[in-house]
Structures are given as C-alpha cells and as structure tokens.
Amino acid sequence: MLWILLAALASAGTLRATVDVNADGYKLVDAVVLPGDLRHHKEGAIEVLDVDGTVLTTASIPDPRLRSIILPEGGGQTAVLERGRITVEVPWPNDAATLRLNQMSLVPRPPPEDGAIALQTTGPSQDRLDLIFLGDGYNVDQQQDFAEDVDWIVAYLLGIEPYNAYTSLLNIWRVDTISNDSGVSHDEDGLSRDTAYDCYYGCAGIERLVCCDDGLVIGAVNAALPAAEGVMVLINDPEYGGAGGFNYATSYVGEADGRQVAAHELGHSLVGLWDEYGYGYESTQGEGPNCSADANGHWDDWVGTGPVDAFQECSYVNYYRPTENECMMRSLSDDYCPVCRQEAVLSIYERVPTLITAASPASGTAVDATDVASPIEVEVIGADSGMDIVWMLEGEEVGTGASFDPHCTGLNGALSVRVSDPTQWVRGPDVDVLEQSAGDWEITSVPCDLTDTGGESTVGELLSCACDSGSPAGGALGWLLISVLVFRRRRS
C-alpha cells in the first residue's frame, strides 16, 4: 500500500543550536538542522535569517548555569555556575539560511549518522521524544556495568506514570564511553580522577552536587544523537549525588536512592519541572509549570483533586507548589503530583510534531466509492497508547478506528478524521496539543439496497450491494447480480 506522508508546509525541519552562557552573555558554538517540525518554542535572542538578512523566527535560551540536587533527608541545595552550555531548538523554515546570536552568525551543518546504541526505538526521532544516557567513571572493564545500570534506571522510569503509559512515544539510547579511571572526582576531598566527561562531586562547594564539563557532555550528544531531548549522565560512584538543570541531568547509581534521584533530576531536563523544595531566597524570574508566584497557584483545573492546592514554597520562598509532599519534585518518591504529571504528558506531545503520520489516499483526494471498496486509512502516532480516532462527515461522526470505507454507506461530502488522546491526566486549554485533525476527502457513495428496482438498476448500483466484496460470498453475490442484470437485458 502506498502511504503518503503528511508534511508541514512551511518548515524544512528543526535547528538545534549549541550555546555557551556566562556572565558576559551568549556565544554560538554549533548548529545542526534535524528533520521534523518544532510544535512549540518561546521567542527570544536567537534569530533565524533568510539570505536577505530578514529575521524569520527567534527562540529563547534557558540559563544552563542553575544546578540543584535533591537531598534524601528532604529539601535540596542549589548553585549558579560561572558558565554552562545548552542546546536550543528553533524552527528552520524552508527559506532559512543562517543563525544569528549577538551579531555572530553560523550556517548549520547536516546531522551526523547516529552513533548511539538503541535500547528502545518506537519510531523516527523527529516523531518521538529521545532520551540518551551517557556514563562517567566507567573504565574499560566496567562497560557492561554501565549497560546494566542504564537498563536498571530505564526499567524504573518506564514504571512511573506517565512514562509507562507513553512508552510508545519514547526512544531510548545509550552511548558507551570509556573513562581511564573508575569513579569520578571529589573536589570536596581533593580526589581527582581521569574520566570521560570530567564529572565531579563538590560542584560550587556543595558536597553532593555533581557537575560535569558541559562542553564534553553536549559535544558527545551532538556527535551521537543531536536529536536527543533528554540527557542523563550516570555517575559510577557509590556516594549519593547528582544534579538537575535545563541542559542535562546527572545521578549516581547507588541502589538505595539512585533511581529516584535520576527520575527527579530528569524532571528538570526532560520535562522542565522546577524543584518543589525551597532554595532559601526569593525570585521574580517568571514561573515554572509547577511553581507559581500566585498564592492560589495557576492550576485551577486541579485544585480540589486529591491533595492539590497551593503550598509555600517552591524553588523560591515566595512561590507556591501544588501539593504539600506528594511529588517526586519535592522529595524522593515514585510519583508525580497531578500538575507535574500533566506537564510530563504535555512535554511529550509538544515534542511530537504530528499525531497523524501518514494517510492513504492523501488528504484532499476525491474518493469515489460507488462501485468498489475504497478504504481511507491513517497511521497514528502512539496508537497503542489508546488514541481515539473518529471520522466525521460534514461535522457528524460516521466511524471510528484507523480505517474508514465509505463503500455501500451512501455517504457523500467532505470527510475528515480527528485523532485525540482521551487521557484524564490533562485538563484545561492545554488539551489542544493532544488533538489533531486531517482532511478533507470528498467522498461519493451509494447506499446498499437489495430492494427490487423493477429491472431499472444499473450495474454500479447492484455491485455496490456486494458490501463484503473481500469475502467469497460477497464477491459471488456481486457477480450473480451482474449476471441477472445482463440476462434481463438480453431478454428485453
């Protein structure tokens, strides 16, 4: 069967720029154009230009210097580093030519061949959320240990909602990298080790905060899988530690809390969630999806559902969180609160460019189903997650499922299809990101009617009655009707 891909009209792909951030500002390091469209982004300092220098679109740059670590005894610690590196996504229109930031311009390069090991691939990267694991402090004899540690963390993550329900929208990868030494550096103890990504405890003077060389980490991801949205560096060290930021996460792999630390820190880099414990000072720097400057919160659709209300503090002492203690973003636990779980679902869908990945025949095709079976079919992303597929004729529902055959229906007019996720985990206006429509197909059909027409029926009308044309009985009925008609005409 010929499938015709649904392509965006105005975009040639998504540009992923690598940016250094320090006290002096921003600096472009690298840029690569990837296939697939970017559904959502915030406007900001990065500019995409056409050949005439006209600005086509812009994107904002999150600050990668903020790092935090959740503590097993509750609460956490945070630091702002002197510099950091981050990747930023921005739409790349068909007529785009260059990328500009602070008067520095780059012409993007094509993407490299994937150098990561696939642990789970459910579709092309442009249609999925990609999570990649790196390892630091694993020497040549510990590569199997790294593989097993990744599998251990992944099994845990995919058991947490909503990741468990949306496994079909996730690609998971691993990059094997050999460190010369086993374990990582401990600056707080003056212990230095030679490792692949120069990760170390004692970052910014905080004993349990684990930072790495941002350039080495982001460079490895760009070389192996620049399409990755979530990056986790596993630390081969038994001491509790890790870090979360908007560029990548780190976590130790200790059996006691390693999985929970990894899940919490990925909540930052993969989903964009804020810490729900306090840093000890105030802020006026905007709000997070789960942290509100409003004493009543900004999650009205969830207030009164279970434990959801507004509780001080959330990252900053003047901000409010959705639940008192029922969330992994506040303390080590296995669950998100409803507000954070909703943001995780939205984050997945916002990185999926289309819900309907293919249609046959193409949208806009005229379909004459008078004489023959003419099914219209769609391929839907994440179909095994329970997507609703509804076919509409002039606004009225006429069928469900991934295929609709107008043959014998007697339906005529503009046919469309609507795909949506019926999840109960998303409420309010954001549900729009969980729905997509395609069409129209202009269909023509006649009803299946075996009533005696007094010998005036046409061959097409009689053949249309053989609705089950794929079965021997249906086919035989159709040919029998044609034979009877021909015999009557010869006798007349």
N, C-alpha and C positions, 0 to 999 in steps of 0.2 A: 504494500500500500504506500502511496506517495504522501508524505507528510510535508506540509508547508509551514515553516517556522514563522511565528509571529515576531516581527522585528519592530523596534522603535523607529519612528520616522525621522527624529531629529538628532539622534545621538549615535556616534561611532563607537562608543564604549565609555569606560571609566578610567580616569587618570589617577594614579596613586603617586603622590609626591612625598619624598622624604625630606624632612625639615629639621634643622638644628635650632634649638631655642636656648638662649642665655639672657643675661641681664641686658645685653646690648640689642637684643631683638631676634629676628629670624634670619635663617640662611638656607637657601635651597641646596640640597645635596644630590638628589637623584629624582627622576620621574620616569614612570613607565605607564603605557596605555594597555589596559586589560579589556578583554571582551565583556559585554554585559552592561546594562544600564544601571545608573545610580538612582534609586527612587527618592531618597531624601538626603538633604545636606543643608548646612547652615552657611549663609553668605558671610564673607569675611575678607581677609587680607590677600589670600592667594587669588591671582587673576589668570584666566584663560583668554588668549587673544587670537584673533584671526590674522591673516597675512597683512592686513592693512593696519594692524595695531588696535582694532576695536575690541573692547572687553566684551566677551560673550557670556561669561559666568564667573562667579567667585566662590570661595569656600573659606570657612573659619579654621583656625588652628588651635586645638586644645593644648593646654600647657602640660607637657610631659614631665615637668620637674617635681610635681607634687607626688609623694610616695607615702604610703601608710601601711601599717601592719596591725592586724587584729591580734589581741592577746588572749591566751587560754583562760586567764583569770577574769576576763571581762575588760571592755574598753579596748584602747589601742593607742598607738603612737604614730606621729606623722612628721614629715620633714619636707622642705622645699630645697631641692638640689641646686647647685650653681648652674647646671646645664642639663639638657636632655635632648633626645631625638625621637621623632614621631613620624608616622606615615599619615597622610591626609588624603581623603578621596574627594574628587571633584568631577562633575560631568565633563566629557570630552566630546563636544559637538562635531558634526561632520566637517565643518569649515574651520575647526580649531587648528592653530599652527604652533603656538608657543605657550609656555607657562611663565608667569612673572611674579616675583615677590621682592619688594623693596628695590626695584629697579634692576634686579638680577633676573635674567631670562634663561630658560632651558628648553631645548627641544627634546621631548620624551623619547625614550628608547622602546623597542618592542620587548615583550615579556620573554624571559628565558624559558627553556624547557624545564618542566617540573623536576626538581631534584629531591623532593621529599618522598618518604615511604608512605604509601596509602594504607591506613588502618581501616578506614571505612569511607567508601565513596558511593554516594547515592545519586549523583548527577554532576554535571559540569560545574566548575567553580563559580561561573557567572550566575548560576541559578541556585546556589546553596550558600550556607554560612560555613566558612572554613576555619577550623581550629587546628593549630600546629603546635607541636611540643618539641622543645629543644632540651638538651641536658648539659649541665655543667658539673665538672668534678668527677666524671666517669672516665676512668683510664681505659687503656686498650683491652684489659681483661674484664671490664665491667659493662661492656656494651649490652650484653644480654640482661644484666641487672636493670639497665636503663629501659630496655624494651618492656620488661616485666613491670617496672614502676609506672610506665605510661599506661599499660593495659589496666593496671590496678586503679589508677586515677580515672581513666575513661569509664570503666565499669561503674564506678561510683557516680560520676557526673550524669551518665545516662540513666541512672536510677532515680535522679532528682527531677521533680517537675519544675518547669515544663519541658526540660530536655528529653525526658523519657517519651513524652507524647509527640515530640517533633524530631525524633531520631532521623526520620526520612528526609529532613531538610539540612542535615549536618554532614559535612565531610570532615574527617579527622586524619591528621598526618603526623609523621614523626621524622625528625632529622637526626641522624646518628653522627655525633661529633666526639672525637677522642680528645680528652684532656691529658696532659703529661702527668699530672698528679691526681690522686684520689681525694675527694673532698674539696672544699673551697676555702678561700682566705677568711681569717677572722681578724679584722682590724683592731677590734677591742682587746685582743690578746697579743697583737703583734705577730700573728701567724700568717705567713704568705705562702700561697700555693699557685702553681702554674696551671691555669685552666683555660678552656677554650673561650669563655666569654667573660673572664676576669670578674666573676661574681664574688661578693664578699659580705660577711656579716659586719655589723657595726657601721652601717651606712649613716652618714650625717651624725655620727656619735651615738646612734640608737642601736643597742646591742642586738636586738632581734630583727632589725630591718635589713633585708638582703637586697642589695642593688648589684647591677652588672654594668658592663660597658655597653651603653645604648647603641653605639655605632656597630659593635660586633654583633649584637643580637639582631638589630634591624637589618644589617647587611646580610646576615645569614638567611633571614626570612626572605629578603628581596631576591637573593640568589636561588633559593629553593622553591618558594611559593609566594610570590608577591601578592597574590590574591587573598592571602590569609587575613581574616578579620580579627581572630583571637589568637594571641601568642602566650604560651606558658613555658617558662624555663624551670625545669625541675632541678633542684639542688641536691646533689648526692652528699648529704650531711645529716647526721642524726640529731643535730641541735634544732630546736624549734625556731622557725623563722620564715620570712617571706616578704612580699611587698605587692601592693596593688597600685596601678596608675592607669592612665588612659592610653599608654603605648603597649605595655606588656605586663604580665604578672610573673612573680616568682613564688616558689613554695618548696619547702623541704619535704622529704618523703618519709618522715617518721611515721611509724604505724599508729601512734596514739592519735595524732591530730592532722597528719599530712593531707588527708583527703579533704577535710573540712577547710583547712587553710587554702588549699588550691581552689576549691569551689567559691569561697568568699572572695579571694583576690581576682578570680576570673569575672566575678560580678562587676568589677570595675572595668577591666579592659575589654571584655566581650559584650557586656550589656550596657555599660555606662552608669551603673548604680553608684551612689555615694555611700560612705560609711554612716551607719546609724548610731555610732558612739560619738562622743564629743572630743574635739581637739583642744578644748580649753580656751578658745578665743572666738571673737565674733567675726562675721564677714558680711559683706554686701555684694558679693560677686555672683549674682544670679542665683538660680535654684537648681537642684537636681531632681530627677524623676521621683525620688523617694524622700527628698528633703525640701521642706517648704518654709519660706520666711513668714507665711501666714499662720497665725496661731490656731486656725481651724484646718490647716492643711490645704492641698489642692487636689484632693482625691475624693470629692464629694460622692461620686458614684459608689464608693466602697465603704463610706462611713456607716457604722452600724452593722456591717457584715462581720460577724465574729469579733475579733479583737481590734478592728480598725477604728482609729480615732485620730488624735493628734497629741504627741507627747514630746516634750522638750528633753533633750537636744538631738541634733542630727548633723554630724560633722562639726557644725559650729554651734555655739551655745545659744545663739538667737534663732536657730532653725528648729523645725519640728519634724518628727518621724511618724509613720503610720501606725505602728504598734509599739507596745511597751517593751516586749522582749522576744516576740515571736517571729524572728527573722535572722537568717544567717549573716545579714549585713550588719547586725549589732553584736551577735555573739556566735560562737562556734555551734552550729546546729545543721540539721539536714534539710531545712525547708526555707523557702522564700515566704514572705508575707504576701497577701493578695496583690498589693500595689507593686511590689518588686517582681512578682511572677508575671503580672500583666506586662511590665516593661520588658521582661525577658522575651515574651511572645512577640511583642511589637518589634523588638530589636531584631529578631529572626526574620520577620516578614519585611521589615524596612530594607533588609539587605538582599531580599529576593526580588529581582526585577520584574517578574511576571508570575502570575498564578497559572495562566493558560500558556503552556509552552509550545503547543502545536495544534493545528486544526486541519481537517481534511473533509471536504474541499476548503480552500481558503475563504476566509471571511469576505463577503461581498459577492460571492459566486451565486448565480441563479441555479436553482436545483429543481429540475422537472422530474417529479416522482410519479407521474401519471401512469407510465407503462412498466417501469422497472423499480426494484428496490434501490433506494438512493440514500443510504445512511450518511449522516453528518456526525463526525467524531472529533473529540478534543482530547488532548493529553493534558493532564492537570498535575501540577507540582504537588508533592506530598499527598498523593491520593490515598495512600494507606493510613493517613492520619485522620481520615473521616471527613473529607471535604464534601460539601453539598454542591451538587451540580443540577441546575434547574434550567429547562428550556422554556422560552417564552415566545408566544406569537401575539404580536400587537399588544404586549403588556399582560397577557393571560398565560398562566402556567399550562403547558401541554405535555411535559415529560420530565423525567429525571434520569440521571446517570450519564456516563461518558459518551453515549451514542444515542442518536435520535434518528429514526427512519420515518419520514413523512409518507411513505408509500401506503396507500389504502386509507389514509387518515381523512382525506377530504379537506385538509388544511391548506389555505392559500394566504400568502402575505409575508411579512418580514419576520423572520425567526432569529432569535438571539439566545445566548446562553449566559447564565450568571453562575460564577463559582464563588463559594464563600466558606469560611471556616466557622462552624457553629459553636466554637469553644465558649464556655461560660467564664473564661478567665480574663476576658477583655470587655470593658464596659465604656460607655460614653462615645464621644465623637471619633475616637481613635479606631473604632471598629471598621472604618472605611478602608484601612490598609489591609484588612482581612477579606476583601471582596474585589472581584474584577468581572467585567462583562466583555463579551465579544459578539460580533455580528455586524451587519445583518446578513442573513442568507434569504434571498427571495425565493420562496418555495411555491411549487404548483403541484396539486394532487387532486384526485377524485375519490369519493367515498367508495368503500367496498360494499356493494349492494347486489345480492343474488336474486332480487325480485324480478319476476318475468317482465320483460320490457316489450313483449309482443313482436319480437324479431327486429326491433329497431336499434338495439345496442351495437356500438362499434367494437372492433376487436380490442382497442385500447381499454374501453370501459370494462369489457368482460375479463381481460387479462388482469386488470387491477384488482379483481376479486380474488385472485390466487395469492393471497397475502403471504402465506408461508411458502414463498417460492423457493426457499432454501431446502425444503423437505420434499421427498419423492411425491407425497400426497398432494402438496401444493402445486408442484410442477405439473403433475398429471392432470390436476383439475384445470389448470390454465390451458393446457393443450386440448383437453377434452372440450372446453368451452369454445375454443377457436374452431375445432373440427365441426362441432354442431353448427356454429355460425356459418362456416363455409358451405356445409351440406345444405342448410336452409336457403342460402343464396343461390346455390346451383339449381335447387328445385323451383325457385321462384321464376 
